[in-house]
Amino acid sequence: MMLSDYFSLDELTISEVAARKGIDNTPSPELLLVLQGTAKKMDAVRRLLGRPVLASSGYRCPELNTLIGSDEKSDHPKCLAVDFICPGFGTVRQVFDKIRLSGLEFDQLIVERGRWVHIGFGPRMRRQCLTFDGNHYAGVK
């Protein structure tokens, strides 16, 4: 099932951990509508980068979110965040900088452990740009 021009339900809900642990990572009908909106915002990211975007984590049910040790304030269980890479565009930092310097709206943009970009579309839309090394967050201007 396609949620938007470029993103399917499967790619924004897939989780190896959920599959291994037998966790149902299917969003409720209400959250599915939110995830569809997030997918459409990710379409804008895809258009900006001009290359396929590979999502590694979108929706995470609360049980999965806790199991992987994610922050309780995470936007993933609310269907408002996606972790991704775009190897056809460039490095994680190049992807981050392209989005950061664009006019795209987002709440948070984070380079996580130098391995992927996290983009959050929470309601505050602060355009907060950070790096996270696994222990500490640092602001980026």
Phi, psi and omega in degrees: 000122178278133177266336182204189181299324187244346189237135179259162175301316181302314184288340178263003178231353184295142178205120177297321180296314179299317180296315180297322185266000180070032181267130176280111183257037179269125178289152175295164178304323179294315180291331178299322176296321178294316180298325177297319176296320178295318178300320179294325175291326176290332174302321179295323176297314180300316179295319178301315184280336177071015181216160177302139178253128182255107180281131175255341178199125174240254177291136171227119177299158182306320180298315179293317180302316178292317183301321181276000175082022179285156180300140180295343178268006183306144175275352180300314179293346178264004182065031184242018181211151177219135170258135186202168170228166176216073186300332178291339179273314183162201181290166177303317181293323177294320176298311179305311183295322179298316179290315181302321184271359179272180176267007181298142177272136176202162175271308180226144173227121187226131167275114183259114176055020181069008186250338180202167177254135172254129173236129180245140181243036178301164189295340184285334180045054184285342188058040178282126182244125186222163165241150178225121183264007183107341179232322187226146173263145175224141179285152178232133178249000000 
